[in-house]
Structure formats: C-alpha cells, structure tokens
C-alpha cells in the first residue's frame, strides 16, 4: 500500500490524481467490467436511437428529433468520462493532466445543462401533443424545434464557459488528490486552497437556474397533461396518453434526482465520497438506461427497430 501511495505521488506537477476507489483495489476489476459493459450498451443503445430517428421517416416528429439529441448528449456524456475511468482502473498511475481535467469538466457541464433544456423541450412537445392535438403541427413546427435545440446547446455552452473561467483560476497549493472518478467542478472547488465563495455562489445560482427552471416547466407541463388526461372518458385513451409520457418521466427522474442531490446542497454539506458515486451514476448508468427505457416503452421505436433489422437481414441475404 505504501508503494501504491508513493507511485501516485510521483506525478508531473500539473497532473491530478483521480483516487476513485484506490482505497479498495480489489473492487477495481469488477468496476472495470461493469463500466466496460455499460459503456458498450450505452454506445449501442444511443447510436441505435439516433440511426432510427434519422433513417425511419415514421420517426420524423419533433418528439424523436429531441430524442435523437438526447441520445447524442448521452453518447458524449459517456465518451467524455468513461474511457478515462477505464484507463485509470487498468493502470497504477491514475492521473489526468490539468488541461485534460479542464476540458473534461467543461464538456461535462456543457452537456448537463444542455440536457436540462432538451428534457424541458420534450415535456413541452408532449403537452402540445396531448392538450393541443389539433394544433400540434402548427405549434411544434420544424423551425421552433431547431430554435429550442439551438437554445439548449448555446445556453449549456454559456454556463460551461462561466464555470471554466472561474475554476481554472483556482490555486490548488500542491493538492492534487481528487477524490473522484473524473474531473467535476464541485470536486475541483473543494480541492482548492483559496476562498471559493464566488465559485460556490456562481455554481449554485447557475445550476439552480438550469435545474429548477426546466424542472418547473416539466412539472407544469405534466400537471396540465394530467388534468387533460383525467377528462378523457375512455380508459384506453387515458392509457395511450399516459404511455407516451411514461418514458420521458422515467428519464427525467433518473437525470434530475442525482443532479439535485449533487449540486443543490450547501457546499459545507458536499461529501466527495458520496459525490463521486452519484457522479458515476449519472455519467454512465443514466445514459445506458435511457435508450432502453424509450425502446421498451415506445411502440414506434420498437416498430422502427424491427423494420431496420428486417431490412438489414434482407440486404445481407439472411
């Protein structure tokens, strides 16, 4: 154990050491296998959703446009963090350069805030589809969809730019042991030896805006949807309306609950030990489950997948 600690310390001065589960080395191999399998499943599932929404004309509605962007976000999420985690779990030197660390948390926050807005846009789409079905094509036209997607990506990038500008200026006074699996802004702030009041406040305000405002819009949309569904007399109609929303609600829960716990608590209560496992959850588990939630709960996606597989088999002569 002394040799392991010594090897961790013998790193270039601008490298950070990602401790992960260094205190439990016997868990590294099982975690490596779990992460590798989850990463492969996330890649296959999200790439399938993107291909289906692009190749099948029946999945050309705004709902599937937003879903393809959500899948692309999940692909980027996992690719930003998981390969680095796999390398660190497979080698004794669990390091990342200062530049690599900065790029990692910049992209991670960009994607996270973008996903908040995309999920809100998907809730708006479901509200219009159920509560304003006769005006759906007039309201959710292609121009509006493009603007909502652009708003999501640009607003997420703006937040990331602010966070990076504040975080890269922090002094670390030789402290390079980052108790996490990858670089993330709260862990970096916690590691700094300077007064981080400005960083803590800015992070709390911006994350509260990107989490609470979209979440409020999602809850409002589903409140109006629930009221409209209760007015439907036929039970089959109610089940159909709720079926179109259940997948999105499951994805929203998987994304928002860890994010709220992680970012919307006072800095004094932030625990790196708990934070690193919550980060692990929404960086790999959520992106892995999302495509399967939509595939298993959505008849249109399952139908498109069957048609694509049948067409592929015909082309291959099977």
Secondary structure as UniProt FT lines:
FT   HELIX           2..9
FT   TURN            13..14
FT   STRAND          15..18
FT   TURN            20..21
FT   HELIX           22..27
FT   HELIX           28..55
FT   HELIX           57..59
FT   HELIX           62..90
FT   STRAND          95..97
FT   HELIX           98..131
FT   HELIX           133..135
FT   HELIX           136..139
FT   HELIX           142..167
FT   TURN            168..169
FT   TURN            173..174
FT   STRAND          177..178
FT   HELIX           185..191
FT   HELIX           197..208
FT   HELIX           209..213
FT   HELIX           214..230
FT   HELIX           235..263
FT   HELIX           267..269
FT   HELIX           272..280
FT   HELIX           281..285
FT   HELIX           286..297
FT   HELIX           299..316
//
